[in-house]
Amino acid sequence: MTTDSEPQALSNATVGQSDWWVVSQVKSHRVVYFTDDADYAPPREGDWYYVSPYRGQLPKGMTLRNCWRWRFNGHDFADAGAGQKKREIDSLLHHNKEALVKLLREKIDAVRRPFGASCISGEKVREAKLAEAHMLLDANISPPDDGFLVASAAVKNCSVREMAHRVSELHAAEHRMLRQTEQLRESLKAAIEKAETHDALIELRGRLLNELAPELNALHAIRPSHTTPQQKQAALLPRELAAEQLRLRVQLREKINDLRRPCVSHYLLDDIVLKHRGRVAQSVIAAGGALPPGIDGSTLKSYAAARGMSLVAAAKDTLTEMDATAWLLLETEQMKDAMLSRIAATATFDALKQLGTAIAALQPPRKEP
């Protein structure tokens, strides 16, 4: 197969009548690749391209480096780049700004979507529920028997007042989310509009990946617009590489957080309580099972009483939990460091894709018995 890494690219100037495979985009007919290799097999993933057989002479001057200028409808070639000037830096900067604004909008929508109504006219129903909740909580006036609040309380099997609190708390949570996302949206949008360099836009793309809906980052990975193995294995441009390495680091952070989540309590500052209880547990074990004088053992005693355990058993259980947590943190830290090293060494589209798959496939470490 001939590639554009070869100095004499395929063209009408060097080849006469021949059989070709021409790969073009389905919607635009833009040519992205061509070859005379009879055994050529295009990638199977994706539905954006169409492979057409063609017999004859290729357009004069068309090579694998510039074939994107041509359109091919299955029969004829048209040079869409003829007479067009190369895009200026300002035009490219404007294009990248528009791409970031679109990414910002998609991520803001992703954060807000879970708070949105799931049915038509749902917003009106929510307004009615909230009005009835304020009626009960603020004015202590019972809502109408045929109102939304009473019906919801019956379905949820709770009191009407409890249902009113739920409605009020959900509204408050939605208001906080809207305020926070709107402040972030306005800040980022203004920064994007003011950016004057590509480096500034790369930094803003990093903020978008880190601060908003990181679960969507994989959807915004840079995808190659060509199909040649040589191009997929070629080094990325510095700006592309920096953006993709950042995306992989964010993906890794989310994955490591998921692996560590079993050790995270649902109670605030519970890790501090565990450390204090651990110190007490160590003192109890060192004292042969008794609580040494001068040590406040209330946290360990409370833990033991809640579980029907002796003080010694509670101490051993606490130390076992701390050891398991420390082991998981150390194992996942090694995973993180190994992946960060691979990310730093990544430089091609193929390597990016493989590393992203490897990060997604990370499994919780297993402790040897």
Secondary structure as UniProt FT lines:
FT   TURN            4..5
FT   TURN            12..14
FT   STRAND          18..25
FT   TURN            26..28
FT   STRAND          30..35
FT   TURN            38..39
FT   STRAND          49..56
FT   TURN            60..61
FT   TURN            64..66
FT   HELIX           67..69
FT   STRAND          70..72
FT   STRAND          77..79
FT   TURN            80..83
FT   HELIX           89..112
FT   HELIX           113..115
FT   TURN            120..121
FT   HELIX           122..139
FT   TURN            145..146
FT   HELIX           148..156
FT   HELIX           160..194
FT   HELIX           198..211
FT   HELIX           214..220
FT   HELIX           229..232
FT   HELIX           238..260
FT   HELIX           261..263
FT   TURN            268..269
FT   HELIX           270..286
FT   TURN            287..288
FT   TURN            293..294
FT   HELIX           298..307
FT   HELIX           311..345
FT   HELIX           349..360
//
